[in-house]
Amino acid sequence: MNPIRSICVYCGSSPGRSDVYLKAGHTLGRSIAEAGLRLVYGGGTKGIMGAVADGAIRAGGKVTGIIPRFLINKEATENALGRLDELLITENMHERKHIMFEKSDAFVALPGGIGTVEEIVEIMTWAQLGHHRKPIVFGNIEGFWNPMLALIDHMKAEGFVHTTHLVNPLVVDRVEAIVAAILAEGAAVDSPTTGLQSVIDKL
């Protein structure tokens, strides 16, 4: 696996009903910047997306925003986009997701809607097919992803996920521990005997 230099964050372009989601986004963005890593995200400047970018920018981090042209007026403002040090405008969602994958060394799903689910599931699908070994994390803020995780366990139990060693996302409840968990998994891939889960539990 390549060294972790950038982290892609999938999350809602809306704030959700709890302030804790926005706070988590801001904290994760700041954590990524403080670790000297680049944030790669969907380019929105509103909702949790905006909070993640703002957290990284305020901490002096590098931010790559990737947004389809047709979503600019829905998910962003021109002034806010000007704060990003790299902005890539795509013609469609497929191109956006492909570039996000290519530019990222790890992936995090914070709370979000159908689009967020679709993005993280696609990344897990590519892992199942052996296309990558990049860390995948569910930022399980306030148990947001519990229903999704239960569904994945159900799929495994019913025999529909045959490569569980390839589809084994990390589940991190504390947003402050997400970046450290990703870096720990990177080290664990290079040293398979490392007790990754015990490392995460201590974070």
Secondary structure, DSSP 4 states (H G I P E B T S, - for coil): -----EEEEE--SS--S-HHHHHHHHHHHHHHHHTT-EEEE----SHHHHHHHHHHHHTT--EEEEEEGGGHHHH--HHHHTT-SEEEEESSHHHHHHHHHHH-S-EEE-S--HHHHHHHHHHHHHHHTTS----EEEE-GGGTTHHHHHHHHHHHHTT----TTTS--EEES-GGGHHHHHHHHHHHHHSTTS-HHHHHHH-
